[in-house]
Amino acid sequence: MTNNLIDRRLGDMAAAKPEIDEETFSAAVWQRIHSRPNPWRVLVEGLQSVSPGVAWRAAPAALALIVGSVSGAAMAAGRDVDALDVFSSHAPYAISALADLPKEDL
């Protein structure tokens, strides 16, 4: 043995027997692993509890999105559109054309 305190402490720890039973510890760890709930199941159960409220709040937004898409498609359909019309003030889908405002000649 040495007189160094750290060497003596390390020697004492190396000579000491562990205080826990390894088989009991291993069985307890595996029991906790197997009894743990599935995270996806927890997420789905949580979403099921809030889904009715979210559906009632999302329904008006979904309806507005559908109506806006259909009306926008109806307004844009049936017109001959050039790819460079975005730079023209006489484009058939310009705000002035849709609102029947007077157009300026370039």
C-alpha positions, -999 to 999 in steps of 0.1 A, spaced: 0 0 0 10 35 -6 6 66 16 -12 85 -11 -49 90 -1 -62 87 -37 -44 54 -43 -58 40 -10 -94 51 -19 -91 35 -53 -77 3 -38 -106 2 -13 -132 7 -41 -116 -20 -62 -116 -45 -33 -152 -37 -23 -180 -60 -36 -210 -42 -52 -239 -37 -29 -266 -44 -55 -277 -78 -68 -270 -78 -106 -298 -102 -114 -324 -82 -96 -311 -50 -111 -312 -64 -146 -347 -78 -141 -360 -45 -128 -345 -26 -158 -360 -50 -184 -394 -48 -166 -393 -10 -169 -384 -12 -205 -412 -36 -214 -439 -18 -193 -431 16 -209 -460 29 -231 -456 33 -268 -449 70 -276 -470 68 -308 -500 54 -288 -497 82 -263 -495 108 -291 -526 94 -308 -546 92 -276 -537 129 -269 -547 140 -304 -580 121 -301 -589 141 -270 -585 175 -288 -596 165 -323 -633 175 -319 -624 210 -308 -598 214 -335 -623 201 -362 -649 227 -352 -624 255 -354 -608 244 -386 -640 238 -405 -647 275 -414 -611 279 -426 -613 248 -447 -646 260 -462 -632 294 -470 -601 278 -486 -623 256 -508 -647 284 -518 -618 307 -526 -600 281 -546 -631 273 -567 -640 310 -573 -604 318 -582 -602 289 -606 -636 300 -622 -623 336 -626 -590 325 -642 -604 299 -665 -613 304 -701 -588 332 -708 -559 333 -731 -529 341 -709 -494 349 -720 -465 341 -697 -453 377 -698 -487 392 -689 -476 396 -653 -457 427 -665 -486 442 -684 -513 465 -670 -538 450 -695 -535 414 -683 -568 396 -682 -562 386 -646 -551 420 -633 -570 437 -605 -581 464 -629 -595 439 -653 -613 419 -626 -628 450 -611 -637 465 -645 -616 496 -638 -605 519 -666 -571 508 -681 -543 530 -690 -526 526 -724 -489 523 -724 
